Amino acid sequence: DTVVCLPGMADETLFEFLHMEIVSHVYKEQQSSRGTMDNKVCSVVNHVSFYIFRLTRDSPSFKDELDIMKFICKDFWTKVFRRQVDNLRTNHQGTYVLQDNKFALLTQLSSGKQYLDQAPKYLAFSCGVVRGALSNLGLESVVTAEVSVMPSCKFQVVIQKL
């Protein structure tokens, strides 16, 4: 059999495997040394990804917070997750909700509720990536994610006022 790889397809697959292995490794380390601690696993993966990813270092300047969030939803999301965010909502007081109806790092897990309980540990990395990108753009934030139906997820970004 012949395997056909389109440009970028191999990179996407390798990124997905790397992501799964990072989560698996951290989870196994935490489980063997301290018992099951999902919150600590999520925290560790979140912090690792915050320092790994610096895609936004040379980005253009923005006029305000909303422009930065639009950049994250369109350009940044496309570079990292191969598609734009489906919906961006804000309360205009520093809280943003990014809806991705087919989140790339969850599509391989399930398209139903089968692995819903496992989703948070696979979203911690992405939360850290978004937090790191925002930090590089001058916004300190808290980024969390929730999943009610796979592979759809919502990222909540709360900008920290200094």
N, C-alpha and C positions, 0 to 999 in steps of 0.2 A: 504494500500500500504506500501511496505517496502522501506526504503531509504538505499541505499548502499553507504558507505563512504570508500574510499580507504585511506591508510595511507597518511597523509599530506593534503588530500583534504579538511578536515574541517578547518585546519589552513589557507589554501589558501583562502577559502571562507570568513573566519572571517577577514583576512587581507584586502580583497577587500571591505567588508562592512565597516570596520573601516576607510579605505581610503575615501570611498564615504561620510561617515558621517562627517569626518574632513573637507572635502571640502565644503560640504553643510552647516555645522555649521558656518565656517568662512565666507562664502559667505553671509549667512543670517544676521550675525552680522554686517558685513560691509554695507550691503544694508539697514538695519534698522537704523543704526546710521549716515551714511554719504551719502546715495544714492549709486547707482551702481558704483563701482570702481574695475573693474576686475584686474587691475595691482596691486592694494594694496592687494587684496585677494591673488593673486599669490605670492606676496612678503611675506605675513604673513605665508602662508602654507609652502613656501620655507624655511623660517627661523625656523619654528617649527620643520620641518623634519630634518633640519641640526643638531639640538641638540638632537633629539630623537634617531637617529640611530648611533650606534658605533660598527658595526659589524667587522670593520677592525682593531680594537685596538690591537689584538694579532696576526696580520698577519706576514708572513715572511718578511725578508728584500729583497729589490729589487735593481738591479744594475743600473737601469735608469728609466726615465719617461715612456718610451714605455713599459717596463716590468710591471709597475704599471697599465697602461691602459689595457694591456692584462689580468692582474689579474681581473680588474674591469669587463671586457667583458665576461670572462669565469666563474671564481669562484664566485665572488661577485654577478653578475647578476643572476647566477643560484640559489644562496641562497635566494636572495630577490624576483626575478621575475619568478623563476622556469624554466628558459631556458637561453641559452647563447645568446649574441648579435649576430645578423646575419652577420654583417659586421662592421669592424673598418677601418677607413681611417685617414690618418694624412698628414699634409704638412711638417712634421719634423721641425716645428718652434713653437711648443706648441699648435697647434690646432688639435683637434681630433673630428671625427664625428662617432657616434655609431648608427648604423641602426638596429632597431628591427622591423621586418615585422609583428609581431603579439604580440604587447605589451600587457602584461597581464592586466594592469589597464585600457585599452581602449577596450578590447574585449567584455566586458559586455555592453558597451555603444552602439556600432554600428559597422557594417562592411561596411559602405558606407560613404556618406557625410552628413547624416542626422544630426548628432550632432557635426560636425566639428568645429563649432563656440564655443562649450562648452569644447573642448579638452584642451586648455591651462590651465584652472584651475585644471584639473585632472592630468596634467603633472608637476605642480609646486612642489608637494610633492616629486616626483621622482627626479627632478632636485636637490632639497635640500638633498635628501638621497645620491645621487652621489657626490655632493659637500662636504658633511660631511665625506664620506668615503675617498675621495681624501685628505681632510684636515688631517684626522687621519694618512694618509700615507705620509704626509709631503708636499703635493702639494696644494697650494691655487689656486682656479680656479673660473671661471664663467661658469655656466652650464645653457644652454637654450635648449628648445625643440620645434620642429615644427611638424605639422601633415598636410599632403596633402590629404591622403586617410586613413580612419580608417581601422583597428587598427594599421596601420604602423606608426612609428614615428622615427625621427632623433633627437638625442641628440648631441648638439655641446658643447664641452668642450674646453675652452681656459685657458691654464695654465698661471697663473700670475707670471711673473718673478720678484723676489724680489731684 
